Amino acid sequence: MRRHWRYRACPWPGQPARLILLVEYRHERPSELGGRFANWARARDGKMFHVNHEPGAGIHHTDPFAVPTDQRSPVRRLRGRLATPVTLWTAPGPAGLTVSSTLVAEGEPDRLLGLIDPESDLWAAIEVARRFAVAPLGPAHRQLADRFAGLFPSPGGLFAIGDWTDTEYGPVPSDAGGWTGCRLDTAREYGWGLLVEATIEAVELVEESEPLLHYRGRYREITDGGTAT
């Protein structure tokens, strides 16, 4: 069995870019595998492994599949330089999605706006329930944020791990920095995303919590000195 790896980057508006890994399999007979190995060994002058003799060599911490900087969209690079809070949107169903484009507008009534993926399970659930919850996430929620962004495995379902508080607007993490319940007003296409506008109906906050930020494709947090790390 031969395994082929192909990668495709899928940046969704309003949340961290996703990297989808596609795996294909092809069966080969043992004789074919032996021939392939022999040809490979001859091509490498009998050397089975590459040895890096350079001292201090290590694993790169950058994405080897990332688009070169000079080939990226200037608008996307601009968006990456705007630090945004990482939030979790949920709706009855339940369904959820990590969103990093949430904005609150004070007024009478108070409103909440955000850009989400129009093809997400979350939007399908919001359309039915006409309400949803938004919870700000903290540094301890990095894995949870990746899970709801589709970047981390979720055996048993997205809500199978962790402690959740049920609300009429959707489940929220019990250790989040609070949550707000929203009633859907309207939604429309906006760029490649869906601009959701809602009225805030309920707000519950904890005494103090640190935010999880998304900046230039990575999660960051605020240190005691007031700088993002």
C-alpha positions as CSV (number, residue, x, y, z in Angstrom):
1,M,0.0,0.0,0.0
2,R,1.5,3.3,-1.0
3,R,0.5,6.5,0.6
4,H,0.4,9.9,-1.2
5,W,0.2,13.2,0.6
6,R,-1.3,16.3,-0.8
7,Y,-1.9,19.6,1.0
8,R,-4.3,22.4,0.3
9,A,-4.6,25.6,2.3
10,C,-8.2,26.8,2.8
11,P,-8.4,30.2,4.4
12,W,-11.9,30.8,5.7
13,P,-12.9,34.4,6.3
14,G,-13.3,35.3,9.9
15,Q,-11.2,32.5,11.4
16,P,-7.6,31.1,11.3
17,A,-6.5,29.6,8.0
18,R,-7.1,25.9,7.7
19,L,-4.7,23.3,6.3
20,I,-6.5,20.3,4.9
21,L,-4.5,17.1,4.5
22,L,-5.7,14.8,1.8
23,V,-4.4,11.2,1.9
24,E,-4.7,8.7,-1.0
25,Y,-3.8,5.0,-0.9
26,R,-2.7,2.7,-3.7
27,H,-2.1,-1.1,-3.3
28,E,1.2,-2.5,-4.7
29,R,2.5,-6.0,-4.8
30,P,5.5,-6.9,-2.6
31,S,7.6,-7.4,-5.7
32,E,6.8,-3.9,-6.9
33,L,7.7,-2.5,-3.6
34,G,11.0,-4.4,-3.6
35,G,11.9,-3.1,-7.1
36,R,11.0,0.5,-6.1
37,F,13.2,0.3,-3.0
38,A,16.1,-1.1,-5.0
39,N,15.8,1.6,-7.6
40,W,15.7,4.2,-4.9
41,A,18.8,2.8,-3.2
42,R,20.8,2.8,-6.4
43,A,19.8,6.4,-7.1
44,R,21.2,7.3,-3.8
45,D,24.5,5.4,-4.3
46,G,23.5,2.8,-1.7
47,K,22.8,5.4,1.1
48,M,19.6,4.6,2.9
49,F,19.3,7.8,4.9
50,H,20.4,11.4,4.6
51,V,22.6,12.6,7.4
52,N,22.9,16.3,8.1
53,H,26.4,16.9,9.3
54,E,25.8,20.6,9.9
55,P,26.0,21.2,13.7
56,G,23.0,22.8,15.4
57,A,20.6,21.8,12.7
58,G,17.0,21.7,13.9
59,I,13.3,21.5,12.8
60,H,11.9,24.6,11.1
61,H,9.1,26.3,13.0
62,T,7.6,27.9,9.9
63,D,5.0,26.4,7.6
64,P,6.9,24.8,4.7
65,F,3.7,24.9,2.6
66,A,3.0,28.6,3.2
67,V,2.7,30.9,0.1
68,P,5.8,33.1,-0.2
69,T,5.4,36.6,1.2
70,D,5.8,38.4,-2.1
71,Q,3.0,36.2,-3.6
72,R,0.4,36.8,-0.9
73,S,-2.6,39.1,-1.3
74,P,-1.8,42.6,0.2
75,V,-5.3,42.7,1.7
76,R,-4.8,39.3,3.4
77,R,-1.4,40.5,4.8
78,L,-3.1,43.7,6.1
79,R,-5.8,41.6,7.8
80,G,-3.1,39.5,9.4
81,R,-1.6,42.6,11.0
82,L,-4.9,43.4,12.8
83,A,-4.9,41.5,16.1
84,T,-8.3,40.2,16.7
85,P,-10.0,38.4,19.7
86,V,-10.7,34.7,19.3
87,T,-14.3,33.8,20.1
88,L,-16.4,30.7,20.0
89,W,-19.9,31.0,18.4
90,T,-22.4,28.2,19.2
91,A,-26.0,27.6,18.4
92,P,-28.7,25.1,19.5
93,G,-28.2,21.8,17.8
94,P,-25.5,22.0,18.9
95,A,-23.1,23.5,16.4
96,G,-20.1,25.8,16.8
97,L,-17.3,27.7,15.0
98,T,-14.2,29.6,16.0
99,V,-14.5,33.2,14.9
100,S,-11.9,36.0,15.0
101,S,-14.0,38.8,13.5
102,T,-16.4,39.6,16.3
103,L,-17.4,43.3,16.9
104,V,-19.7,44.7,19.5
105,A,-21.6,48.0,18.9
106,E,-23.2,49.8,21.8
107,G,-26.6,51.4,21.3
108,E,-30.3,51.0,21.8
109,P,-30.4,48.0,21.3
110,D,-26.8,46.8,21.6
111,R,-25.6,44.9,18.6
112,L,-23.1,42.2,17.7
113,L,-21.6,41.6,14.2
114,G,-19.2,39.0,12.8
115,L,-18.0,37.3,9.6
116,I,-18.5,33.6,9.5
117,D,-18.3,30.8,6.9
118,P,-21.6,30.6,5.1
119,E,-21.2,26.8,4.5
120,S,-20.5,26.0,8.1
121,D,-22.7,23.8,10.3
122,L,-23.0,26.8,12.7
123,W,-24.7,29.0,10.1
124,A,-27.2,26.2,9.3
125,A,-28.0,25.9,13.0
126,I,-28.3,29.7,13.4
127,E,-30.7,29.9,10.5
128,V,-33.0,27.4,12.2
129,A,-32.8,28.6,15.8
130,R,-32.5,32.4,15.0
131,R,-30.3,32.8,18.0
132,F,-26.7,32.0,19.1
133,A,-24.1,32.4,21.8
134,V,-20.7,34.1,21.6
135,A,-18.0,33.3,24.2
136,P,-14.5,35.1,24.3
137,L,-11.7,32.5,24.6
138,G,-8.6,32.7,26.7
139,P,-5.0,31.3,26.4
140,A,-6.1,27.9,27.8
141,H,-8.5,27.4,24.9
142,R,-6.0,27.1,22.0
143,Q,-6.8,23.5,21.4
144,L,-10.5,24.1,21.7
145,A,-10.2,27.0,19.1
146,D,-8.3,24.7,16.7
147,R,-10.9,22.0,17.2
148,F,-13.9,24.2,16.3
149,A,-11.9,25.7,13.4
150,G,-11.5,22.2,11.9
151,L,-7.7,22.1,12.6
152,F,-7.7,19.5,15.4
153,P,-9.4,16.1,15.6
154,S,-12.7,15.9,17.5
155,P,-13.5,12.2,18.1
156,G,-17.0,11.9,19.4
157,G,-18.0,15.3,18.2
158,L,-17.0,18.9,18.8
159,F,-18.7,19.1,22.2
160,A,-17.5,15.7,23.5
161,I,-14.5,17.2,25.3
162,G,-14.5,19.8,28.1
163,D,-17.1,21.2,30.4
164,W,-20.0,23.1,28.9
165,T,-22.8,25.2,30.3
166,D,-26.1,24.9,28.4
167,T,-27.9,28.1,27.6
168,E,-31.0,28.7,25.4
169,Y,-28.6,30.3,22.9
170,G,-26.2,27.4,22.7
171,P,-23.6,25.6,24.9
172,V,-20.7,27.7,26.1
173,P,-17.4,26.6,27.7
174,S,-17.8,26.7,31.5
175,D,-14.3,28.3,31.9
176,A,-14.7,31.0,29.2
177,G,-14.5,34.7,30.0
178,G,-18.3,34.9,30.0
179,W,-20.7,34.8,27.1
180,T,-23.4,36.8,25.3
181,G,-26.7,35.5,23.9
182,C,-27.8,37.0,20.6
183,R,-30.9,37.1,18.4
184,L,-30.3,37.0,14.7
185,D,-31.4,40.1,12.8
186,T,-30.0,39.7,9.3
187,A,-27.1,38.1,7.4
188,R,-25.7,38.9,3.9
189,E,-22.7,38.0,1.8
190,Y,-19.7,40.2,2.5
191,G,-16.6,39.5,0.6
192,W,-16.0,35.7,0.8
193,G,-17.8,35.5,4.1
194,L,-21.3,36.0,5.6
195,L,-21.8,39.2,7.7
196,V,-24.1,38.3,10.6
197,E,-25.9,41.1,12.5
198,A,-27.6,40.4,15.7
199,T,-29.2,42.0,18.8
200,I,-27.6,41.3,22.2
201,E,-30.2,39.9,24.6
202,A,-28.1,38.6,27.5
203,V,-24.5,39.1,28.8
204,E,-22.7,37.1,31.5
205,L,-19.1,37.9,32.4
206,V,-16.6,36.5,34.8
207,E,-14.7,38.9,37.1
208,E,-11.5,38.9,35.1
209,S,-10.1,37.0,32.2
210,E,-7.2,37.2,29.7
211,P,-8.0,37.2,26.0
212,L,-6.7,34.8,23.3
213,L,-5.7,36.8,20.2
214,H,-5.1,35.9,16.6
215,Y,-2.3,37.8,14.9
216,R,-0.5,37.0,11.6
217,G,-1.8,33.4,11.5
218,R,-0.9,32.5,15.1
219,Y,-2.5,32.6,18.5
220,R,-1.1,35.2,20.9
221,E,-1.7,36.2,24.4
222,I,-1.1,39.4,26.5
223,T,1.7,39.3,29.0
224,D,1.8,41.2,32.3
225,G,3.8,43.8,30.6
226,G,1.0,44.6,28.2
227,T,2.6,43.1,25.1
228,A,1.3,40.2,23.0
229,T,3.3,37.0,22.9
